Structures are given as structure tokens and as C-alpha cells.
């Protein structure tokens, strides 16, 4: 006797689309964070203060807030760069729930800091 074997159901394509959109957002965030880090880290300003005889030199390490901004953007850039392979795995295997859960947890931890 022969037995009927059910055909596998077609997998929805929206899961792969969501993973591709996630990857694109990570690339955009990486570019923005790197640009902000490079801009703040390399900028030096000379500002006239009252007159041209009194000038003020400003760079990112003059204020702790700006230093924190550069360091935080550098850390965010590093995290985004390290999370790219996991995002690619989520595109290749759109039904792998573990990778997506790991990215969700790490993104939430990164957001909380």
C-alpha cells in the first residue's frame, strides 16, 4: 500500500523581508553612528569670544558630555558591526527563532545602557 505524504506548506516570504529590513536598518544605524563619532572626534573649533582678540578653542574632550557622546557612539558602532553576522544569518534562515531572539535581547540591553 502507498501512503500519502503531505507536501510541506510554502513558507511566508514576509519573514525574510523583515530580516532584510532589519539588516538595512542596522547598516543605516552603523553609518550614522560612525559618521557622528568621526565628526565629533576630529572637529576642532576656534570661536571668537566677545572680540577677535579673545578666542576660545573647543574640541570634544573639553567637556565630559562630548567625550561621553564620542565613546557611546563608538560602542554603538562596535555593537552594530558585531551584530551584522547574526542579522545575515536571520536573512539566510528566516525561521531560525534563536538568532532573532538573541538580536532582540542584545538590542534591548544596548538600548537600556
MDTraj code that builds the backbone (N, CA, C; nanometers):
import mdtraj as md
import numpy as np

residues = "UNK UNK UNK UNK UNK UNK UNK UNK UNK UNK UNK UNK UNK UNK UNK UNK UNK UNK UNK UNK UNK UNK UNK UNK UNK UNK UNK UNK UNK UNK UNK UNK UNK UNK UNK UNK UNK UNK UNK UNK UNK UNK UNK UNK UNK UNK UNK UNK UNK UNK UNK UNK UNK UNK UNK UNK UNK UNK UNK UNK UNK UNK UNK UNK UNK UNK UNK UNK UNK UNK UNK UNK UNK UNK UNK UNK UNK UNK UNK UNK UNK UNK UNK UNK UNK UNK UNK UNK UNK UNK UNK UNK UNK UNK UNK UNK UNK UNK UNK UNK UNK UNK UNK UNK UNK UNK UNK UNK UNK UNK UNK UNK UNK".split()
xyz = np.array([
    [0.0835, -0.1174, 0.0000],
    [0.0000, 0.0000, 0.0000],
    [0.0882, 0.1240, 0.0000],
    [0.0359, 0.2251, -0.0602],
    [0.1074, 0.3527, -0.0617],
    [0.0411, 0.4477, 0.0356],
    [0.1218, 0.5319, 0.0875],
    [0.0723, 0.6266, 0.1863],
    [0.0908, 0.7672, 0.1312],
    [-0.0056, 0.8508, 0.1506],
    [0.0035, 0.9893, 0.1040],
    [0.0938, 1.0683, 0.1975],
    [0.1895, 1.1348, 0.1381],
    [0.2824, 1.2174, 0.2149],
    [0.2431, 1.3628, 0.1936],
    [0.2128, 1.4325, 0.3015],
    [0.1736, 1.5729, 0.2847],
    [0.2912, 1.6567, 0.2354],
    [0.2614, 1.7464, 0.1445],
    [0.3639, 1.8374, 0.0947],
    [0.3900, 1.9456, 0.1988],
    [0.5144, 1.9893, 0.2082],
    [0.5411, 2.0986, 0.3042],
    [0.4708, 2.2255, 0.2591],
    [0.4187, 2.2959, 0.3553],
    [0.3490, 2.4199, 0.3258],
    [0.4483, 2.5261, 0.2811],
    [0.4094, 2.6089, 0.1850],
    [0.5015, 2.7163, 0.1454],
    [0.5209, 2.8142, 0.2606],
    [0.6453, 2.8533, 0.2777],
    [0.6783, 2.9426, 0.3882],
    [0.6504, 3.0870, 0.3475],
    [0.5966, 3.1648, 0.4393],
    [0.5675, 3.3048, 0.4052],
    [0.6967, 3.3830, 0.3789],
    [0.6937, 3.4662, 0.2770],
    [0.8117, 3.5430, 0.2381],
    [0.8308, 3.6673, 0.3248],
    [0.7324, 3.7029, 0.4032],
    [0.7441, 3.8257, 0.4823],
    [0.8498, 3.8138, 0.5912],
    [0.8789, 3.6925, 0.6371],
    [0.9813, 3.6769, 0.7409],
    [1.1185, 3.7138, 0.6877],
    [1.1464, 3.6729, 0.5647],
    [1.2746, 3.7101, 0.5040],
    [1.2782, 3.8610, 0.4789],
    [1.1653, 3.9175, 0.4377],
    [1.1581, 4.0616, 0.4148],
    [1.1840, 4.1410, 0.5420],
    [1.1313, 4.0954, 0.6536],
    [1.1547, 4.1625, 0.7822],
    [1.3028, 4.1534, 0.8201],
    [1.3640, 4.0385, 0.7936],
    [1.5067, 4.0226, 0.8243],
    [1.5925, 4.1131, 0.7366],
    [1.5558, 4.1272, 0.6099],
    [1.6297, 4.2168, 0.5205],
    [1.6136, 4.3613, 0.5667],
    [1.4924, 4.3987, 0.6065],
    [1.4682, 4.5342, 0.6571],
    [1.5487, 4.5594, 0.7844],
    [1.5591, 4.4589, 0.8716],
    [1.6397, 4.4696, 0.9930],
    [1.7863, 4.4932, 0.9573],
    [1.8368, 4.4213, 0.8584],
    [1.9760, 4.4377, 0.8156],
    [1.9994, 4.5776, 0.7594],
    [1.9067, 4.6263, 0.6780],
    [1.9199, 4.7601, 0.6200],
    [1.9204, 4.8668, 0.7299],
    [1.8338, 4.8504, 0.8299],
    [1.8327, 4.9457, 0.9414],
    [1.9626, 4.9421, 1.0199],
    [2.0212, 4.8230, 1.0365],
    [2.1491, 4.8121, 1.1069],
    [2.2606, 4.8807, 1.0289],
    [2.2602, 4.8655, 0.8970],
    [2.3615, 4.9310, 0.8154],
    [2.3465, 5.0827, 0.8250],
    [2.2237, 5.1319, 0.8167],
    [2.1995, 5.2769, 0.8276],
    [2.2420, 5.3290, 0.9644],
    [2.2105, 5.2559, 1.0699],
    [2.2496, 5.2984, 1.2046],
    [2.4015, 5.2956, 1.2208],
    [2.4682, 5.1968, 1.1610],
    [2.6138, 5.1899, 1.1685],
    [2.6770, 5.3092, 1.0978],
    [2.6278, 5.3423, 0.9802],
    [2.6813, 5.4574, 0.9061],
    [2.6603, 5.5867, 0.9850],
    [2.5426, 5.6039, 1.0422],
    [2.5142, 5.7253, 1.1189],
    [2.6007, 5.7340, 1.2445],
    [2.6172, 5.6224, 1.3154],
    [2.6980, 5.6243, 1.4375],
    [2.8449, 5.6484, 1.4058],
    [2.8956, 5.5880, 1.2993],
    [3.0347, 5.6115, 1.2607],
    [3.0567, 5.7557, 1.2166],
    [2.9611, 5.8109, 1.1426],
    [2.9731, 5.9499, 1.0983],
    [2.9716, 6.0450, 1.2172],
    [2.8835, 6.0206, 1.3139],
    [2.8775, 6.1064, 1.4323],
    [3.0051, 6.0952, 1.5153],
    [3.0579, 5.9739, 1.5284],
    [3.1814, 5.9549, 1.6044],
    [3.2987, 6.0245, 1.5369],
    [3.3101, 6.0062, 1.4064],
    [3.4216, 6.0678, 1.3334],
    [3.4102, 6.2203, 1.3328],
    [3.2901, 6.2703, 1.3173],
    [3.2710, 6.4152, 1.3148],
    [3.3058, 6.4785, 1.4493],
    [3.2552, 6.4207, 1.5566],
    [3.2824, 6.4774, 1.6887],
    [3.4279, 6.4563, 1.7306],
    [3.4867, 6.3437, 1.6918],
    [3.6231, 6.3135, 1.7334],
    [3.7286, 6.3953, 1.6623],
    [3.6998, 6.4437, 1.5427],
    [3.8010, 6.5152, 1.4650],
    [3.7762, 6.6645, 1.4531],
    [3.6713, 6.7155, 1.5117],
    [3.6377, 6.8564, 1.4967],
    [3.7081, 6.9404, 1.6021],
    [3.7716, 7.0476, 1.5572],
    [3.8277, 7.1496, 1.6457],
    [3.7719, 7.2837, 1.5999],
    [3.7243, 7.3610, 1.6928],
    [3.6630, 7.4898, 1.6612],
    [3.7399, 7.6019, 1.7296],
    [3.7522, 7.7124, 1.6605],
    [3.8050, 7.8360, 1.7186],
    [3.6930, 7.9383, 1.7110],
    [3.6451, 7.9774, 1.8258],
    [3.5314, 8.0682, 1.8325],
    [3.5745, 8.2021, 1.8893],
    [3.5373, 8.3137, 1.8243],
    [3.5660, 8.4445, 1.8848],
    [3.4743, 8.4655, 2.0056],
    [3.5334, 8.5114, 2.1124],
    [3.4600, 8.5334, 2.2360],
    [3.4642, 8.6827, 2.2650],
    [3.3582, 8.7527, 2.2470],
    [3.3436, 8.8972, 2.2570],
    [3.4123, 8.9686, 2.1401],
    [3.5408, 8.9552, 2.1283],
    [3.6127, 9.0197, 2.0169],
    [3.7036, 8.9158, 1.9525],
    [3.7714, 8.9556, 1.8488],
    [3.8612, 8.8613, 1.7830],
    [3.9910, 8.8405, 1.8604],
    [4.0168, 8.9262, 1.9585],
    [4.1371, 8.9095, 2.0380],
    [4.1209, 8.7999, 2.1430],
    [3.9973, 8.7773, 2.1860],
    [3.9683, 8.6701, 2.2801],
    [3.9045, 8.5560, 2.2020],
    [3.9776, 8.4473, 2.1878],
    [3.9248, 8.3334, 2.1132],
    [3.9219, 8.2119, 2.2034],
    [3.8301, 8.1260, 2.1729],
    [3.8066, 8.0061, 2.2530],
    [3.8267, 7.8845, 2.1639],
    [3.9164, 7.7966, 2.2035],
    [3.9381, 7.6711, 2.1304],
    [3.8476, 7.5642, 2.1914],
    [3.7779, 7.4912, 2.1076],
    [3.6870, 7.3875, 2.1564],
    [3.7129, 7.2574, 2.0817],
    [3.7168, 7.1493, 2.1558],
    [3.7234, 7.0161, 2.0954],
    [3.6375, 6.9231, 2.1802],
    [3.6228, 6.8005, 2.1337],
    [3.5284, 6.7106, 2.2011],
    [3.5726, 6.6742, 2.3419],
    [3.7011, 6.6774, 2.3709],
    [3.7464, 6.6354, 2.5035],
    [3.7486, 6.7494, 2.6059],
    [3.6992, 6.8659, 2.5685],
    [3.6907, 6.9760, 2.6648],
    [3.5765, 6.9582, 2.7639],
    [3.4682, 6.8972, 2.7195],
    [3.3525, 6.8764, 2.8061],
    [3.3256, 6.7267, 2.8218],
    [3.2952, 6.6819, 2.9431],
    [3.2687, 6.5397, 2.9642],
    [3.1485, 6.4891, 2.8848],
    [3.0521, 6.5750, 2.8584],
    [2.9348, 6.5338, 2.7821],
    [2.9722, 6.4963, 2.6401],
    [3.0583, 6.5745, 2.5795],
    [3.1006, 6.5449, 2.4435],
    [3.1882, 6.4195, 2.4399],
    [3.2723, 6.4019, 2.5406],
    [3.3537, 6.2807, 2.5482],
    [3.2644, 6.1581, 2.5602],
    [3.1625, 6.1665, 2.6447],
    [3.0676, 6.0555, 2.6581],
    [2.9979, 6.0280, 2.5255],
    [2.9602, 6.1325, 2.4526],
    [2.8935, 6.1178, 2.3246],
    [2.9812, 6.0414, 2.2262],
    [3.1095, 6.0744, 2.2197],
    [3.2010, 6.0070, 2.1274],
    [3.2194, 5.8612, 2.1686],
    [3.2390, 5.8365, 2.2968],
    [3.2593, 5.6990, 2.3437],
    [3.1330, 5.6155, 2.3247],
    [3.0171, 5.6714, 2.3550],
    [2.8912, 5.5969, 2.3387],
    [2.8648, 5.5638, 2.1921],
    [2.8935, 5.6573, 2.1031],
    [2.8753, 5.6287, 1.9607],
    [2.9755, 5.5256, 1.9111],
    [3.0968, 5.5267, 1.9638],
    [3.1956, 5.4260, 1.9252],
    [3.1526, 5.2871, 1.9728],
    [3.0980, 5.2779, 2.0930],
    [3.0488, 5.1500, 2.1445],
    [2.9300, 5.1022, 2.0624],
    [2.8395, 5.1923, 2.0294],
    [2.7241, 5.1554, 1.9462],
    [2.7687, 5.1086, 1.8079],
    [2.8698, 5.1729, 1.7522],
    [2.9215, 5.1311, 1.6219],
    [2.9808, 4.9910, 1.6297],
    [3.0560, 4.9649, 1.7343],
    [3.1136, 4.8313, 1.7526],
    [3.0073, 4.7245, 1.7682],
    [2.9045, 4.7544, 1.8470],
    [2.7955, 4.6587, 1.8638],
    [2.7244, 4.6324, 1.7318],
    [2.6955, 4.7370, 1.6567],
    [2.6273, 4.7195, 1.5288],
    [2.7122, 4.6389, 1.4315],
    [2.8415, 4.6614, 1.4330],
    [2.9302, 4.5852, 1.3452],
    [2.9328, 4.4379, 1.3850],
    [2.9351, 4.4103, 1.5151],
    [2.9363, 4.2715, 1.5615],
    [2.8019, 4.2013, 1.5440],
    [2.6924, 4.2763, 1.5358],
    [2.5617, 4.2132, 1.5193],
    [2.5264, 4.1865, 1.3726],
    [2.6058, 4.2390, 1.2795],
    [2.5785, 4.2168, 1.1365],
    [2.5767, 4.0691, 1.0963],
    [2.6736, 3.9864, 1.1402],
    [2.6666, 3.8447, 1.1012],
    [2.5397, 3.7749, 1.1489],
    [2.4935, 3.8090, 1.2676],
    [2.3702, 3.7479, 1.3178],
    [2.2500, 3.7908, 1.2339],
    [2.2521, 3.9150, 1.1898],
    [2.1442, 3.9627, 1.1038],
    [2.1474, 3.8931, 0.9681],
    [2.2662, 3.8653, 0.9166],
    [2.2774, 3.7919, 0.7903],
    [2.2267, 3.6493, 0.8064],
    [2.2571, 3.5865, 0.9192],
    [2.2053, 3.4513, 0.9455],
    [2.0532, 3.4533, 0.9512],
    [1.9956, 3.5582, 1.0057],
    [1.8499, 3.5696, 1.0116],
    [1.7901, 3.5846, 0.8720],
    [1.8647, 3.6416, 0.7768],
    [1.8161, 3.6509, 0.6390],
    [1.8239, 3.5146, 0.5712],
    [1.9358, 3.4448, 0.5904],
    [1.9559, 3.3151, 0.5249],
    [1.8597, 3.2106, 0.5808],
    [1.8378, 3.2128, 0.7090],
    [1.7460, 3.1184, 0.7742],
    [1.6350, 3.1971, 0.8433],
    [1.5317, 3.2348, 0.7683],
    [1.4287, 3.3229, 0.8257],
    [1.3434, 3.2573, 0.9347],
    [1.3515, 3.1259, 0.9492],
    [1.2698, 3.0591, 1.0511],
    [1.3497, 3.0230, 1.1756],
    [1.4751, 3.0643, 1.1812],
    [1.5572, 3.0411, 1.2991],
    [1.5189, 3.1428, 1.4063],
    [1.4420, 3.0975, 1.5017],
    [1.3914, 3.1882, 1.6050],
    [1.4995, 3.2260, 1.7057],
    [1.5979, 3.1395, 1.7263],
    [1.7012, 3.1673, 1.8251],
    [1.7856, 3.2896, 1.7913],
    [1.8198, 3.3043, 1.6637],
    [1.9017, 3.4182, 1.6216],
    [1.8235, 3.5484, 1.6389],
    [1.6975, 3.5471, 1.6007],
    [1.6158, 3.6680, 1.6130],
    [1.5932, 3.7036, 1.7598],
    [1.5757, 3.6023, 1.8438],
    [1.5590, 3.6269, 1.9867],
    [1.6869, 3.6836, 2.0473],
    [1.8022, 3.6296, 2.0056],
    [1.9302, 3.6819, 2.0540],
    [1.9478, 3.8281, 2.0141],
    [1.9173, 3.8609, 1.8890],
    [1.9282, 4.0002, 1.8451],
    [1.8329, 4.0907, 1.9217],
    [1.7124, 4.0425, 1.9472],
    [1.6154, 4.1220, 2.0226],
    [1.6650, 4.1496, 2.1644],
    [1.7190, 4.0479, 2.2299],
    [1.7685, 4.0644, 2.3670],
    [1.8880, 4.1583, 2.3691],
    [1.9844, 4.1392, 2.2770],
    [2.1027, 4.2249, 2.2746],
    [2.0676, 4.3686, 2.2380],
    [1.9724, 4.3871, 2.1473],
    [1.9289, 4.5232, 2.1142],
    [1.8643, 4.5919, 2.2335],
    [1.7857, 4.5166, 2.3083],
    [1.7188, 4.5723, 2.4257],
    [1.8220, 4.6092, 2.5337],
    [1.9220, 4.5237, 2.5532],
    [2.0274, 4.5531, 2.6508],
    [2.1061, 4.6761, 2.6068],
    [2.1370, 4.6852, 2.4776],
    [2.2128, 4.8003, 2.4258],
    [2.1310, 4.9293, 2.4407],
    [2.0011, 4.9191, 2.4192],
    [1.9150, 5.0360, 2.4341],
    [1.9064, 5.0816, 2.5793],
    [1.9076, 4.9868, 2.6722],
    [1.8943, 5.0200, 2.8133],
    [2.0192, 5.0889, 2.8688],
    [2.1331, 5.0661, 2.8098],
    [2.2552, 5.1293, 2.8596],
    [2.2623, 5.2635, 2.8010],
])
top = md.Topology()
chain = top.add_chain()
for i, resn in enumerate(residues, 1):
    res = top.add_residue(resn, chain, resSeq=i)
    for name in ("N", "CA", "C"):
        top.add_atom(name, md.element.get_by_symbol(name[0]), res)
traj = md.Trajectory(xyz[None], top)
